[in-house]
Amino acid sequence: MAGKPQSESQLKLAAATQNKVTAEYVVKIEHCNHFGTLHGGFTATAVDFMTSLALIVDEEDSRPGVSLNLSVNYMKALKVGDKVTLEGEVMRKGRSVAYTTARIFNEKGDLAAHGTHIKHLGHS
């Protein structure tokens, strides 16, 4: 199969506790738009991934659910080579719906993007 190994584009998990995860990522050119900044679609995917991961670290109930609503606010551009920290957290989890949030910070600690993700968990 052609192309770079998938591990080069993956987020690296830094920490995981009950309902919260932290990961690190270095922005790569293949994830950027024609302006040379991290593509909004990649950012939205990262929000989806981090919030879903925060749900499945729950030892008692690890249902990842399906999306009901995903919203992302973009505050600062991230460029190739930028080291970023991503956080995913469960804010509230009911029997069938979970409310989650994700934050993406640049190396200086500035908030670059913030997302909310509401997920249907099915029936418990």
Buried (B, 14 or more C-beta within 10 A) or exposed (E): EEEEEEEEBEBEEEEBEEBBBBBEBBBBEEBBEEEEBBBEEBBBBBBBBBBBBBBBBBEEEEBEBEEEEBEBEBEBBBEBEBEBBBBBBBBEBEEEBBBBBBBBBBEEEEEBBBBBBBBBBEEE
